[in-house]
Amino acid sequence: MDEAGSDTGEGHRSRWLEAGPAGVQSNILAVAMSEFADNGLSGARIDEIAAKTRTSKRMIYYYFGDKEGLYRRVLEEAYRKVREGERKLDLDHLPPVEALTRLVEFTFDHHSQNPDFIRLVMIENIHHGAYLERSDLIGRLNAGAIEKLELICRRGREAGLFRDDVEPLELHWQISALSFFNVSNRATFSRIFGGRLYSTEGQETMRRHVVELILRFMLKDKRS
């Protein structure tokens, strides 16, 4: 084989394999996430996932057990990424209003840029959260999200800025609902009412207004 040929086919595969088990699993999870998001748990096929990865069907079963095990790991990875993104915001060092603003902006952007995450959550709701419930990791990850909001809310109340009657869990629900609907109902909403809200300008406006809605909901009424 000449020097040029060393960078194709088997050479590329050899370098990829050197990444080890973590690299193999990461590749499988990335492909599987797209397949499950597009086809659901029942419609996704291990043969199809294997064909789109750099590994084999046998290795998928070796690492994940079966299709349900792979689906559960995909869910865990999806939630891990969003919570890791929240952690990197480093909100504890920001004033409470700025911290809440940053968190809302991040959630809106994350959901908008990761429609597969939204579709996976919708699919898991079809399954009544059964596979999510089997994962201790997802429970721990999402508990951390509420703890982060608890800290922001406490600092905002202590500063005399935030209402006292809103629980962090409810606030999380409000932020999630506004950001989630923007993606989950995009196809039907835009076909019924047109795609103006989903243009670049429309999304920038929606993002700004979602932040305003959450802040108006949380800030104390100065007239009281």
ChimeraX attribute file (.defattr): number of C-alpha atoms within 10 A of each C-alpha:
attribute: neighborCount
match mode: 1-to-1
recipient: residues
	/A:1	5
	/A:2	6
	/A:3	6
	/A:4	7
	/A:5	10
	/A:6	11
	/A:7	13
	/A:8	9
	/A:9	9
	/A:10	11
	/A:11	12
	/A:12	11
	/A:13	13
	/A:14	11
	/A:15	11
	/A:16	13
	/A:17	15
	/A:18	10
	/A:19	10
	/A:20	10
	/A:21	12
	/A:22	10
	/A:23	13
	/A:24	20
	/A:25	16
	/A:26	13
	/A:27	15
	/A:28	25
	/A:29	23
	/A:30	15
	/A:31	18
	/A:32	25
	/A:33	24
	/A:34	19
	/A:35	21
	/A:36	23
	/A:37	21
	/A:38	15
	/A:39	14
	/A:40	19
	/A:41	19
	/A:42	9
	/A:43	11
	/A:44	19
	/A:45	15
	/A:46	19
	/A:47	12
	/A:48	13
	/A:49	23
	/A:50	18
	/A:51	12
	/A:52	15
	/A:53	18
	/A:54	14
	/A:55	17
	/A:56	17
	/A:57	15
	/A:58	12
	/A:59	15
	/A:60	23
	/A:61	14
	/A:62	10
	/A:63	14
	/A:64	17
	/A:65	12
	/A:66	12
	/A:67	17
	/A:68	13
	/A:69	15
	/A:70	22
	/A:71	24
	/A:72	21
	/A:73	21
	/A:74	24
	/A:75	22
	/A:76	18
	/A:77	19
	/A:78	21
	/A:79	19
	/A:80	17
	/A:81	14
	/A:82	19
	/A:83	17
	/A:84	12
	/A:85	15
	/A:86	19
	/A:87	15
	/A:88	8
	/A:89	14
	/A:90	12
	/A:91	20
	/A:92	13
	/A:93	9
	/A:94	13
	/A:95	14
	/A:96	23
	/A:97	18
	/A:98	14
	/A:99	20
	/A:100	21
	/A:101	18
	/A:102	18
	/A:103	22
	/A:104	25
	/A:105	17
	/A:106	18
	/A:107	21
	/A:108	25
	/A:109	15
	/A:110	19
	/A:111	20
	/A:112	20
	/A:113	12
	/A:114	13
	/A:115	17
	/A:116	20
	/A:117	26
	/A:118	22
	/A:119	21
	/A:120	23
	/A:121	20
	/A:122	17
	/A:123	18
	/A:124	19
	/A:125	13
	/A:126	11
	/A:127	12
	/A:128	11
	/A:129	13
	/A:130	12
	/A:131	16
	/A:132	20
	/A:133	12
	/A:134	11
	/A:135	14
	/A:136	10
	/A:137	16
	/A:138	21
	/A:139	14
	/A:140	11
	/A:141	17
	/A:142	15
	/A:143	12
	/A:144	15
	/A:145	18
	/A:146	17
	/A:147	13
	/A:148	17
	/A:149	21
	/A:150	17
	/A:151	15
	/A:152	23
	/A:153	25
	/A:154	17
	/A:155	17
	/A:156	22
	/A:157	17
	/A:158	12
	/A:159	11
	/A:160	12
	/A:161	18
	/A:162	23
	/A:163	16
	/A:164	15
	/A:165	7
	/A:166	12
	/A:167	14
	/A:168	19
	/A:169	14
	/A:170	11
	/A:171	18
	/A:172	15
	/A:173	12
	/A:174	17
	/A:175	19
	/A:176	15
	/A:177	12
	/A:178	19
	/A:179	24
	/A:180	23
	/A:181	14
	/A:182	21
	/A:183	21
	/A:184	19
	/A:185	10
	/A:186	15
	/A:187	12
	/A:188	10
	/A:189	16
	/A:190	13
	/A:191	9
	/A:192	9
	/A:193	9
	/A:194	11
	/A:195	13
	/A:196	11
	/A:197	17
	/A:198	17
	/A:199	10
	/A:200	10
	/A:201	11
	/A:202	12
	/A:203	17
	/A:204	13
	/A:205	13
	/A:206	18
	/A:207	21
	/A:208	14
	/A:209	12
	/A:210	19
	/A:211	20
	/A:212	14
	/A:213	13
	/A:214	17
	/A:215	17
	/A:216	12
	/A:217	15
	/A:218	21
	/A:219	16
	/A:220	16
	/A:221	11
	/A:222	6
	/A:223	4
	/A:224	4
